[in-house]
Amino acid sequence: MKSLKKRRRIQVILVAVVALAASTALIGWALQDGINFFRSPSEVIAEPPEPTEVFRIGGLVAEGSIQRGQGETVRFVITDGGESVPVAFTGVLPDLFSENQGMVGTGRYVNGVFEATEILAKHDETYMPKEVMDALKEQGVYQEPSDS
């Protein structure tokens, strides 16, 4: 009788471990496309990611770099004060998107151009994404906003 109970207990524990491992693997597989790492332009130039890797890049839109071509494609340059990366985006830009303003884009780095699928711009005059602010501080470009 005791050996039957012991065997059942071991079987239940093994089934629970296998179920836990399987559920962890399934959750990781489902979330793999939702995990986007942030990089600054300097990091992208120093170690270019694979063309298949989706990541986020942030910095300031370089002055005089916005080019609106035929159709919906917009090209511009994003900088962190140290390096600059050309960006191509097809779609509608946020209303607050402009030169010398902070932005974060999601996409891929292909043949030296960041092909953005999503562009986020700051929402008021004092906000800047933390990742962008940290990257600009590292380059010595960031200036604290003045209180008006």
WODAQUI-V602376 format. One record per helix or strand of 3 or more residues. SS is the DSSP state (H for helix, E for strand). FROM is the first residue (numbers start at 1). LEN is the number of residues. If there is no record, write none. Layout:
ss: [SS/SS]
from: [FROM/FROM]
len: [LEN/LEN]
//
This chain:
ss: [H/E/H/E/E/E/E/E/H]
from: [2/37/41/55/73/84/102/113/130]
len: [30/4/6/7/7/7/9/9/10]
//
